[in-house]
Amino acid sequence: MEPASLLEQLPDAVVAADRAGVIRVWNAAASQLFGYAPAEAIGQTLDLIIPERLRDAHWKGYHAALAAGQTKYAGRVMTTRATPKNGEKLYVGMCFAIVRDPSGQACGAVASARRVERP
């Protein structure tokens, strides 16, 4: 089994971003959930799917988690709003983790997501 093939076959969306919040990984389920093809999403910042009113809080938390090397939501599903390409109201359950480079330094973050009913 190839890891890249497994990633593409996961039923949950997987989105990974570097320290600057630029999307580097976007699987097929992410395309289906958010409506953006990989070529449209990879290279864009996470603002692509974060509602404008939530961006300040998101970036504050994102940078704090990278600086600390951990997220306060580790292992927990957080329900939040997202902005898909079609602009509909979308609620997603997301799980977050910090990505570390070979030396153990935080180099980005990864999230898995799926559609949920409005809380």
N, CA, C and O atoms as CSV, one atom per row, in Angstrom:
chain,resi,resn,atom,element,x,y,z
A,1,MET,N,N,0.844,-1.194,0.000
A,1,MET,CA,C,0.000,0.000,0.000
A,1,MET,C,C,0.881,1.246,0.000
A,1,MET,O,O,1.841,1.351,0.763
A,2,GLU,N,N,0.539,2.157,-0.849
A,2,GLU,CA,C,1.269,3.414,-0.950
A,2,GLU,C,C,0.585,4.479,-0.095
A,2,GLU,O,O,-0.630,4.649,-0.202
A,3,PRO,N,N,1.331,5.208,0.759
A,3,PRO,CA,C,0.724,6.249,1.597
A,3,PRO,C,C,-0.046,7.304,0.797
A,3,PRO,O,O,-1.114,7.741,1.226
A,4,ALA,N,N,0.476,7.713,-0.348
A,4,ALA,CA,C,-0.215,8.729,-1.155
A,4,ALA,C,C,-1.558,8.209,-1.656
A,4,ALA,O,O,-2.538,8.953,-1.701
A,5,SER,N,N,-1.603,6.949,-2.027
A,5,SER,CA,C,-2.849,6.347,-2.488
A,5,SER,C,C,-3.853,6.259,-1.337
A,5,SER,O,O,-5.042,6.522,-1.520
A,6,LEU,N,N,-3.375,5.894,-0.173
A,6,LEU,CA,C,-4.257,5.829,1.002
A,6,LEU,C,C,-4.838,7.198,1.324
A,6,LEU,O,O,-6.025,7.320,1.626
A,7,LEU,N,N,-4.009,8.216,1.261
A,7,LEU,CA,C,-4.458,9.584,1.534
A,7,LEU,C,C,-5.594,9.971,0.592
A,7,LEU,O,O,-6.577,10.577,1.017
A,8,GLU,N,N,-5.461,9.625,-0.669
A,8,GLU,CA,C,-6.481,9.970,-1.660
A,8,GLU,C,C,-7.773,9.184,-1.469
A,8,GLU,O,O,-8.835,9.625,-1.908
A,9,GLN,N,N,-7.695,8.042,-0.829
A,9,GLN,CA,C,-8.871,7.208,-0.649
A,9,GLN,C,C,-9.573,7.398,0.690
A,9,GLN,O,O,-10.641,6.828,0.915
A,10,LEU,N,N,-8.986,8.190,1.576
A,10,LEU,CA,C,-9.627,8.442,2.870
A,10,LEU,C,C,-10.991,9.087,2.674
A,10,LEU,O,O,-11.159,9.920,1.783
A,11,PRO,N,N,-11.966,8.713,3.496
A,11,PRO,CA,C,-13.282,9.341,3.383
A,11,PRO,C,C,-13.336,10.753,3.959
A,11,PRO,O,O,-14.239,11.522,3.628
A,12,ASP,N,N,-12.382,11.100,4.815
A,12,ASP,CA,C,-12.338,12.440,5.404
A,12,ASP,C,C,-11.402,13.338,4.607
A,12,ASP,O,O,-10.399,12.886,4.054
A,13,ALA,N,N,-11.750,14.613,4.561
A,13,ALA,CA,C,-10.888,15.605,3.942
A,13,ALA,C,C,-9.609,15.730,4.762
A,13,ALA,O,O,-9.655,15.732,5.992
A,14,VAL,N,N,-8.485,15.834,4.093
A,14,VAL,CA,C,-7.202,16.081,4.749
A,14,VAL,C,C,-6.591,17.315,4.100
A,14,VAL,O,O,-6.398,17.376,2.885
A,15,VAL,N,N,-6.293,18.297,4.951
A,15,VAL,CA,C,-5.685,19.548,4.507
A,15,VAL,C,C,-4.473,19.798,5.393
A,15,VAL,O,O,-4.593,19.821,6.618
A,16,ALA,N,N,-3.317,19.983,4.789
A,16,ALA,CA,C,-2.108,20.300,5.537
A,16,ALA,C,C,-1.542,21.609,5.006
A,16,ALA,O,O,-1.561,21.878,3.805
A,17,ALA,N,N,-1.037,22.416,5.934
A,17,ALA,CA,C,-0.481,23.722,5.578
A,17,ALA,C,C,0.870,23.905,6.259
A,17,ALA,O,O,1.132,23.334,7.317
A,18,ASP,N,N,1.719,24.712,5.631
A,18,ASP,CA,C,3.036,24.996,6.196
A,18,ASP,C,C,2.927,26.060,7.291
A,18,ASP,O,O,1.828,26.471,7.662
A,19,ARG,N,N,4.067,26.494,7.798
A,19,ARG,CA,C,4.082,27.483,8.903
A,19,ARG,C,C,3.346,28.772,8.548
A,19,ARG,O,O,2.745,29.408,9.413
A,20,ALA,N,N,3.396,29.152,7.282
A,20,ALA,CA,C,2.750,30.387,6.843
A,20,ALA,C,C,1.257,30.198,6.571
A,20,ALA,O,O,0.558,31.153,6.231
A,21,GLY,N,N,0.767,28.955,6.722
A,21,GLY,CA,C,-0.649,28.702,6.463
A,21,GLY,C,C,-0.968,28.479,5.005
A,21,GLY,O,O,-2.125,28.584,4.598
A,22,VAL,N,N,0.049,28.170,4.207
A,22,VAL,CA,C,-0.146,27.889,2.783
A,22,VAL,C,C,-0.445,26.397,2.637
A,22,VAL,O,O,0.285,25.554,3.157
A,23,ILE,N,N,-1.509,26.090,1.936
A,23,ILE,CA,C,-1.947,24.710,1.751
A,23,ILE,C,C,-0.933,23.951,0.895
A,23,ILE,O,O,-0.571,24.382,-0.200
A,24,ARG,N,N,-0.479,22.796,1.429
A,24,ARG,CA,C,0.498,21.952,0.736
A,24,ARG,C,C,-0.058,20.575,0.402
A,24,ARG,O,O,0.429,19.914,-0.515
A,25,VAL,N,N,-1.088,20.133,1.149
A,25,VAL,CA,C,-1.725,18.835,0.912
A,25,VAL,C,C,-3.227,19.050,0.884
A,25,VAL,O,O,-3.782,19.747,1.733
A,26,TRP,N,N,-3.876,18.447,-0.096
A,26,TRP,CA,C,-5.328,18.604,-0.298
A,26,TRP,C,C,-5.796,17.317,-0.965
A,26,TRP,O,O,-5.543,17.116,-2.153
A,27,ASN,N,N,-6.470,16.444,-0.227
A,27,ASN,CA,C,-6.847,15.160,-0.825
A,27,ASN,C,C,-8.179,15.231,-1.558
A,27,ASN,O,O,-8.838,16.271,-1.582
A,28,ALA,N,N,-8.565,14.097,-2.160
A,28,ALA,CA,C,-9.802,14.046,-2.959
A,28,ALA,C,C,-11.027,14.383,-2.120
A,28,ALA,O,O,-11.939,15.055,-2.602
A,29,ALA,N,N,-11.062,13.926,-0.874
A,29,ALA,CA,C,-12.211,14.233,-0.009
A,29,ALA,C,C,-12.279,15.724,0.302
A,29,ALA,O,O,-13.373,16.261,0.478
A,30,ALA,N,N,-11.137,16.404,0.373
A,30,ALA,CA,C,-11.135,17.859,0.566
A,30,ALA,C,C,-11.746,18.543,-0.653
A,30,ALA,O,O,-12.506,19.501,-0.514
A,31,SER,N,N,-11.418,18.058,-1.831
A,31,SER,CA,C,-12.013,18.609,-3.052
A,31,SER,C,C,-13.523,18.433,-3.037
A,31,SER,O,O,-14.268,19.350,-3.383
A,32,GLN,N,N,-13.961,17.268,-2.641
A,32,GLN,CA,C,-15.397,16.982,-2.601
A,32,GLN,C,C,-16.106,17.835,-1.551
A,32,GLN,O,O,-17.188,18.361,-1.810
A,33,LEU,N,N,-15.507,17.976,-0.370
A,33,LEU,CA,C,-16.132,18.724,0.723
A,33,LEU,C,C,-16.156,20.227,0.452
A,33,LEU,O,O,-17.186,20.878,0.629
A,34,PHE,N,N,-15.028,20.770,0.025
A,34,PHE,CA,C,-14.906,22.220,-0.120
A,34,PHE,C,C,-15.130,22.728,-1.550
A,34,PHE,O,O,-15.325,23.926,-1.755
A,35,GLY,N,N,-15.104,21.828,-2.536
A,35,GLY,CA,C,-15.411,22.219,-3.912
A,35,GLY,C,C,-14.249,22.741,-4.732
A,35,GLY,O,O,-14.432,23.095,-5.897
A,36,TYR,N,N,-13.068,22.797,-4.160
A,36,TYR,CA,C,-11.890,23.278,-4.889
A,36,TYR,C,C,-11.045,22.099,-5.349
A,36,TYR,O,O,-10.766,21.190,-4.567
A,37,ALA,N,N,-10.644,22.110,-6.593
A,37,ALA,CA,C,-9.711,21.107,-7.102
A,37,ALA,C,C,-8.355,21.332,-6.441
A,37,ALA,O,O,-8.068,22.444,-5.997
A,38,PRO,N,N,-7.517,20.300,-6.367
A,38,PRO,CA,C,-6.189,20.485,-5.771
A,38,PRO,C,C,-5.418,21.657,-6.384
A,38,PRO,O,O,-4.761,22.406,-5.662
A,39,ALA,N,N,-5.491,21.820,-7.692
A,39,ALA,CA,C,-4.764,22.913,-8.351
A,39,ALA,C,C,-5.262,24.286,-7.911
A,39,ALA,O,O,-4.512,25.261,-7.964
A,40,GLU,N,N,-6.517,24.373,-7.479
A,40,GLU,CA,C,-7.073,25.640,-6.991
A,40,GLU,C,C,-6.694,25.903,-5.541
A,40,GLU,O,O,-6.577,27.059,-5.133
A,41,ALA,N,N,-6.502,24.849,-4.758
A,41,ALA,CA,C,-6.273,24.997,-3.318
A,41,ALA,C,C,-4.799,25.015,-2.932
A,41,ALA,O,O,-4.371,25.851,-2.136
A,42,ILE,N,N,-4.027,24.099,-3.494
A,42,ILE,CA,C,-2.609,24.008,-3.124
A,42,ILE,C,C,-1.899,25.282,-3.563
A,42,ILE,O,O,-1.985,25.698,-4.718
A,43,GLY,N,N,-1.194,25.890,-2.611
A,43,GLY,CA,C,-0.503,27.157,-2.864
A,43,GLY,C,C,-1.273,28.365,-2.353
A,43,GLY,O,O,-0.725,29.464,-2.274
A,44,GLN,N,N,-2.541,28.169,-2.006
A,44,GLN,CA,C,-3.354,29.242,-1.414
A,44,GLN,C,C,-3.239,29.161,0.112
A,44,GLN,O,O,-2.855,28.123,0.651
A,45,THR,N,N,-3.564,30.239,0.797
A,45,THR,CA,C,-3.581,30.171,2.253
A,45,THR,C,C,-4.892,29.536,2.718
A,45,THR,O,O,-5.838,29.396,1.943
A,46,LEU,N,N,-4.927,29.162,3.971
A,46,LEU,CA,C,-6.121,28.566,4.554
A,46,LEU,C,C,-7.320,29.511,4.533
A,46,LEU,O,O,-8.455,29.077,4.732
A,47,ASP,N,N,-7.075,30.796,4.295
A,47,ASP,CA,C,-8.187,31.748,4.154
A,47,ASP,C,C,-9.178,31.290,3.084
A,47,ASP,O,O,-10.339,31.701,3.089
A,48,LEU,N,N,-8.721,30.450,2.182
A,48,LEU,CA,C,-9.584,29.928,1.126
A,48,LEU,C,C,-10.853,29.297,1.691
A,48,LEU,O,O,-11.924,29.412,1.094
A,49,ILE,N,N,-10.738,28.630,2.838
A,49,ILE,CA,C,-11.888,27.917,3.403
A,49,ILE,C,C,-12.332,28.446,4.763
A,49,ILE,O,O,-13.264,27.911,5.364
A,50,ILE,N,N,-11.674,29.487,5.247
A,50,ILE,CA,C,-12.028,30.059,6.551
A,50,ILE,C,C,-12.920,31.274,6.331
A,50,ILE,O,O,-12.540,32.204,5.620
A,51,PRO,N,N,-14.105,31.270,6.938
A,51,PRO,CA,C,-14.975,32.451,6.804
A,51,PRO,C,C,-14.246,33.705,7.287
A,51,PRO,O,O,-13.507,33.662,8.271
A,52,GLU,N,N,-14.458,34.806,6.600
A,52,GLU,CA,C,-13.749,36.043,6.911
A,52,GLU,C,C,-13.866,36.437,8.377
A,52,GLU,O,O,-12.885,36.877,8.976
A,53,ARG,N,N,-15.043,36.287,8.957
A,53,ARG,CA,C,-15.245,36.710,10.350
A,53,ARG,C,C,-14.484,35.842,11.361
A,53,ARG,O,O,-14.330,36.233,12.518
A,54,LEU,N,N,-14.010,34.673,10.933
A,54,LEU,CA,C,-13.278,33.776,11.835
A,54,LEU,C,C,-11.764,33.820,11.624
A,54,LEU,O,O,-11.013,33.181,12.362
A,55,ARG,N,N,-11.325,34.560,10.633
A,55,ARG,CA,C,-9.903,34.526,10.269
A,55,ARG,C,C,-8.971,35.041,11.348
A,55,ARG,O,O,-7.946,34.412,11.613
A,56,ASP,N,N,-9.288,36.162,11.980
A,56,ASP,CA,C,-8.389,36.694,13.019
A,56,ASP,C,C,-8.179,35.673,14.127
A,56,ASP,O,O,-7.045,35.430,14.537
A,57,ALA,N,N,-9.255,35.078,14.611
A,57,ALA,CA,C,-9.149,34.082,15.684
A,57,ALA,C,C,-8.388,32.848,15.188
A,57,ALA,O,O,-7.575,32.283,15.920
A,58,HIS,N,N,-8.650,32.437,13.960
A,58,HIS,CA,C,-7.951,31.275,13.413
A,58,HIS,C,C,-6.449,31.502,13.386
A,58,HIS,O,O,-5.684,30.665,13.867
A,59,TRP,N,N,-6.021,32.634,12.824
A,59,TRP,CA,C,-4.584,32.876,12.686
A,59,TRP,C,C,-3.898,33.059,14.035
A,59,TRP,O,O,-2.751,32.649,14.214
A,60,LYS,N,N,-4.583,33.661,14.960
A,60,LYS,CA,C,-4.017,33.785,16.313
A,60,LYS,C,C,-3.775,32.385,16.898
A,60,LYS,O,O,-2.701,32.109,17.432
A,61,GLY,N,N,-4.773,31.515,16.795
A,61,GLY,CA,C,-4.635,30.152,17.297
A,61,GLY,C,C,-3.622,29.337,16.519
A,61,GLY,O,O,-2.872,28.558,17.107
A,62,TYR,N,N,-3.588,29.502,15.214
A,62,TYR,CA,C,-2.663,28.761,14.360
A,62,TYR,C,C,-1.220,29.073,14.742
A,62,TYR,O,O,-0.412,28.169,14.957
A,63,HIS,N,N,-0.911,30.357,14.822
A,63,HIS,CA,C,0.470,30.746,15.146
A,63,HIS,C,C,0.843,30.391,16.586
A,63,HIS,O,O,1.991,30.037,16.854
A,64,ALA,N,N,-0.100,30.480,17.501
A,64,ALA,CA,C,0.163,30.083,18.891
A,64,ALA,C,C,0.445,28.582,18.974
A,64,ALA,O,O,1.351,28.162,19.693
A,65,ALA,N,N,-0.318,27.781,18.250
A,65,ALA,CA,C,-0.112,26.337,18.266
A,65,ALA,C,C,1.246,25.960,17.679
A,65,ALA,O,O,1.926,25.081,18.208
A,66,LEU,N,N,1.645,26.616,16.592
A,66,LEU,CA,C,2.952,26.334,16.003
A,66,LEU,C,C,4.076,26.744,16.939
A,66,LEU,O,O,5.077,26.037,17.058
A,67,ALA,N,N,3.917,27.882,17.602
A,67,ALA,CA,C,4.946,28.347,18.544
A,67,ALA,C,C,5.064,27.392,19.738
A,67,ALA,O,O,6.166,27.125,20.219
A,68,ALA,N,N,3.926,26.882,20.208
A,68,ALA,CA,C,3.920,25.970,21.358
A,68,ALA,C,C,4.266,24.542,20.951
A,68,ALA,O,O,4.662,23.732,21.789
A,69,GLY,N,N,4.119,24.235,19.675
A,69,GLY,CA,C,4.369,22.879,19.209
A,69,GLY,C,C,3.227,21.926,19.494
A,69,GLY,O,O,3.387,20.709,19.396
A,70,GLN,N,N,2.074,22.473,19.845
A,70,GLN,CA,C,0.896,21.649,20.107
A,70,GLN,C,C,-0.361,22.499,19.995
A,70,GLN,O,O,-0.323,23.722,20.129
A,71,THR,N,N,-1.453,21.831,19.750
A,71,THR,CA,C,-2.728,22.530,19.670
A,71,THR,C,C,-3.585,22.161,20.874
A,71,THR,O,O,-3.561,21.020,21.336
A,72,LYS,N,N,-4.328,23.115,21.372
A,72,LYS,CA,C,-5.171,22.831,22.537
A,72,LYS,C,C,-6.332,21.915,22.186
A,72,LYS,O,O,-7.020,21.418,23.078
A,73,TYR,N,N,-6.560,21.685,20.892
A,73,TYR,CA,C,-7.652,20.818,20.450
A,73,TYR,C,C,-7.171,19.416,20.066
A,73,TYR,O,O,-7.932,18.653,19.470
A,74,ALA,N,N,-5.938,19.067,20.392
A,74,ALA,CA,C,-5.373,17.775,19.998
A,74,ALA,C,C,-6.287,16.627,20.430
A,74,ALA,O,O,-6.673,16.510,21.593
A,75,GLY,N,N,-6.614,15.791,19.451
A,75,GLY,CA,C,-7.415,14.618,19.743
A,75,GLY,C,C,-8.905,14.870,19.892
A,75,GLY,O,O,-9.668,13.935,20.136
A,76,ARG,N,N,-9.328,16.113,19.749
A,76,ARG,CA,C,-10.746,16.444,19.886
A,76,ARG,C,C,-11.287,16.948,18.559
A,76,ARG,O,O,-10.578,17.587,17.781
A,77,VAL,N,N,-12.541,16.651,18.319
A,77,VAL,CA,C,-13.206,17.164,17.123
A,77,VAL,C,C,-13.819,18.509,17.464
A,77,VAL,O,O,-14.530,18.649,18.460
A,78,MET,N,N,-13.536,19.493,16.630
A,78,MET,CA,C,-14.079,20.834,16.818
A,78,MET,C,C,-15.031,21.127,15.664
A,78,MET,O,O,-14.657,20.989,14.500
A,79,THR,N,N,-16.251,21.528,15.981
A,79,THR,CA,C,-17.207,21.901,14.943
A,79,THR,C,C,-17.071,23.386,14.665
A,79,THR,O,O,-17.083,24.208,15.582
A,80,THR,N,N,-16.942,23.719,13.391
A,80,THR,CA,C,-16.765,25.108,12.989
A,80,THR,C,C,-17.374,25.333,11.613
A,80,THR,O,O,-17.781,24.387,10.938
A,81,ARG,N,N,-17.429,26.568,11.215
A,81,ARG,CA,C,-17.903,26.922,9.870
A,81,ARG,C,C,-16.729,26.921,8.913
A,81,ARG,O,O,-15.591,27.194,9.296
A,82,ALA,N,N,-17.022,26.612,7.673
A,82,ALA,CA,C,-16.033,26.693,6.600
A,82,ALA,C,C,-16.706,27.370,5.412
A,82,ALA,O,O,-17.931,27.470,5.340
A,83,THR,N,N,-15.878,27.830,4.489
A,83,THR,CA,C,-16.389,28.488,3.298
A,83,THR,C,C,-16.028,27.645,2.074
A,83,THR,O,O,-14.887,27.689,1.614
A,84,PRO,N,N,-16.984,26.880,1.543
A,84,PRO,CA,C,-16.704,26.126,0.324
A,84,PRO,C,C,-16.759,27.028,-0.905
A,84,PRO,O,O,-17.196,28.176,-0.821
A,85,LYS,N,N,-16.325,26.513,-2.019
A,85,LYS,CA,C,-16.283,27.276,-3.263
A,85,LYS,C,C,-17.660,27.818,-3.659
A,85,LYS,O,O,-17.764,28.923,-4.190
A,86,ASN,N,N,-18.716,27.040,-3.400
A,86,ASN,CA,C,-20.056,27.477,-3.813
A,86,ASN,C,C,-20.683,28.487,-2.851
A,86,ASN,O,O,-21.784,28.975,-3.103
A,87,GLY,N,N,-19.994,28.805,-1.753
A,87,GLY,CA,C,-20.459,29.830,-0.823
A,87,GLY,C,C,-21.560,29.405,0.133
A,87,GLY,O,O,-22.032,30.223,0.923
A,88,GLU,N,N,-21.981,28.145,0.082
A,88,GLU,CA,C,-23.043,27.697,0.985
A,88,GLU,C,C,-22.567,27.707,2.435
A,88,GLU,O,O,-21.366,27.763,2.700
A,89,LYS,N,N,-23.511,27.653,3.370
A,89,LYS,CA,C,-23.147,27.528,4.785
A,89,LYS,C,C,-22.724,26.088,5.016
A,89,LYS,O,O,-23.500,25.159,4.792
A,90,LEU,N,N,-21.510,25.913,5.456
A,90,LEU,CA,C,-20.962,24.581,5.656
A,90,LEU,C,C,-20.415,24.468,7.074
A,90,LEU,O,O,-19.591,25.278,7.499
A,91,TYR,N,N,-20.877,23.467,7.791
A,91,TYR,CA,C,-20.333,23.156,9.106
A,91,TYR,C,C,-19.502,21.893,8.974
A,91,TYR,O,O,-19.918,20.918,8.348
A,92,VAL,N,N,-18.314,21.928,9.578
A,92,VAL,CA,C,-17.410,20.790,9.514
A,92,VAL,C,C,-16.924,20.428,10.910
A,92,VAL,O,O,-16.740,21.287,11.772
A,93,GLY,N,N,-16.725,19.138,11.103
A,93,GLY,CA,C,-16.050,18.646,12.295
A,93,GLY,C,C,-14.606,18.440,11.915
A,93,GLY,O,O,-14.305,17.696,10.982
A,94,MET,N,N,-13.698,19.100,12.635
A,94,MET,CA,C,-12.277,19.038,12.283
A,94,MET,C,C,-11.447,18.563,13.463
A,94,MET,O,O,-11.738,18.874,14.618
A,95,CYS,N,N,-10.409,17.806,13.147
A,95,CYS,CA,C,-9.397,17.371,14.114
A,95,CYS,C,C,-8.068,17.934,13.623
A,95,CYS,O,O,-7.748,17.834,12.439
A,96,PHE,N,N,-7.303,18.520,14.521
A,96,PHE,CA,C,-6.053,19.191,14.155
A,96,PHE,C,C,-4.846,18.514,14.788
A,96,PHE,O,O,-4.946,17.914,15.859
A,97,ALA,N,N,-3.709,18.616,14.118
A,97,ALA,CA,C,-2.432,18.154,14.663
A,97,ALA,C,C,-1.321,19.033,14.107
A,97,ALA,O,O,-1.429,19.586,13.012
A,98,ILE,N,N,-0.265,19.146,14.876
A,98,ILE,CA,C,0.936,19.859,14.427
A,98,ILE,C,C,1.789,18.884,13.615
A,98,ILE,O,O,1.916,17.714,13.976
A,99,VAL,N,N,2.367,19.367,12.526
A,99,VAL,CA,C,3.278,18.577,11.700
A,99,VAL,C,C,4.694,18.975,12.090
A,99,VAL,O,O,5.011,20.158,12.217
A,100,ARG,N,N,5.532,17.977,12.275
A,100,ARG,CA,C,6.925,18.225,12.679
A,100,ARG,C,C,7.889,17.766,11.584
A,100,ARG,O,O,7.656,16.774,10.894
A,101,ASP,N,N,8.979,18.526,11.452
A,101,ASP,CA,C,10.010,18.134,10.501
A,101,ASP,C,C,10.882,17.039,11.137
A,101,ASP,O,O,10.667,16.696,12.300
A,102,PRO,N,N,11.856,16.486,10.408
A,102,PRO,CA,C,12.679,15.402,10.958
A,102,PRO,C,C,13.421,15.758,12.245
A,102,PRO,O,O,13.753,14.870,13.030
A,103,SER,N,N,13.686,17.052,12.471
A,103,SER,CA,C,14.372,17.451,13.704
A,103,SER,C,C,13.396,17.639,14.871
A,103,SER,O,O,13.819,17.913,15.994
A,104,GLY,N,N,12.098,17.494,14.609
A,104,GLY,CA,C,11.100,17.634,15.666
A,104,GLY,C,C,10.485,19.014,15.787
A,104,GLY,O,O,9.637,19.244,16.649
A,105,GLN,N,N,10.904,19.932,14.931
A,105,GLN,CA,C,10.374,21.295,14.972
A,105,GLN,C,C,9.029,21.375,14.247
A,105,GLN,O,O,8.829,20.743,13.210
A,106,ALA,N,N,8.111,22.164,14.813
A,106,ALA,CA,C,6.807,22.366,14.179
A,106,ALA,C,C,7.020,23.062,12.834
A,106,ALA,O,O,7.646,24.119,12.763
A,107,CYS,N,N,6.492,22.457,11.772
A,107,CYS,CA,C,6.665,23.040,10.441
A,107,CYS,C,C,5.331,23.295,9.746
A,107,CYS,O,O,5.301,23.753,8.604
A,108,GLY,N,N,4.236,23.002,10.428
A,108,GLY,CA,C,2.916,23.229,9.845
A,108,GLY,C,C,1.849,22.529,10.647
A,108,GLY,O,O,2.074,22.116,11.785
A,109,ALA,N,N,0.689,22.400,10.045
A,109,ALA,CA,C,-0.437,21.759,10.715
A,109,ALA,C,C,-1.229,20.957,9.705
A,109,ALA,O,O,-1.203,21.235,8.506
A,110,VAL,N,N,-1.932,19.960,10.207
A,110,VAL,CA,C,-2.790,19.131,9.380
A,110,VAL,C,C,-4.136,19.007,10.069
A,110,VAL,O,O,-4.228,18.974,11.296
A,111,ALA,N,N,-5.174,18.940,9.255
A,111,ALA,CA,C,-6.524,18.756,9.790
A,111,ALA,C,C,-7.256,17.729,8.947
A,111,ALA,O,O,-7.073,17.647,7.732
A,112,SER,N,N,-8.084,16.954,9.614
A,112,SER,CA,C,-9.031,16.101,8.903
A,112,SER,C,C,-10.405,16.701,9.155
A,112,SER,O,O,-10.663,17.254,10.224
A,113,ALA,N,N,-11.281,16.590,8.170
A,113,ALA,CA,C,-12.588,17.241,8.287
A,113,ALA,C,C,-13.660,16.432,7.597
A,113,ALA,O,O,-13.401,15.693,6.648
A,114,ARG,N,N,-14.882,16.591,8.102
A,114,ARG,CA,C,-16.057,16.033,7.443
A,114,ARG,C,C,-17.249,16.925,7.712
A,114,ARG,O,O,-17.293,17.647,8.708
A,115,ARG,N,N,-18.205,16.867,6.820
A,115,ARG,CA,C,-19.443,17.657,6.971
A,115,ARG,C,C,-20.208,17.173,8.196
A,115,ARG,O,O,-20.304,15.972,8.450
A,116,VAL,N,N,-20.752,18.129,8.954
A,116,VAL,CA,C,-21.615,17.804,10.085
A,116,VAL,C,C,-22.869,18.664,9.985
A,116,VAL,O,O,-22.896,19.680,9.290
A,117,GLU,N,N,-23.885,18.238,10.684
A,117,GLU,CA,C,-25.102,19.044,10.748
A,117,GLU,C,C,-24.847,20.263,11.605
A,117,GLU,O,O,-23.989,20.239,12.487
A,118,ARG,N,N,-25.570,21.305,11.357
A,118,ARG,CA,C,-25.418,22.543,12.126
A,118,ARG,C,C,-25.553,22.241,13.613
A,118,ARG,O,O,-26.488,21.558,14.028
A,119,PRO,N,N,-24.620,22.750,14.415
A,119,PRO,CA,C,-24.671,22.473,15.869
A,119,PRO,C,C,-25.876,23.118,16.534
A,119,PRO,O,O,-26.062,22.980,17.743
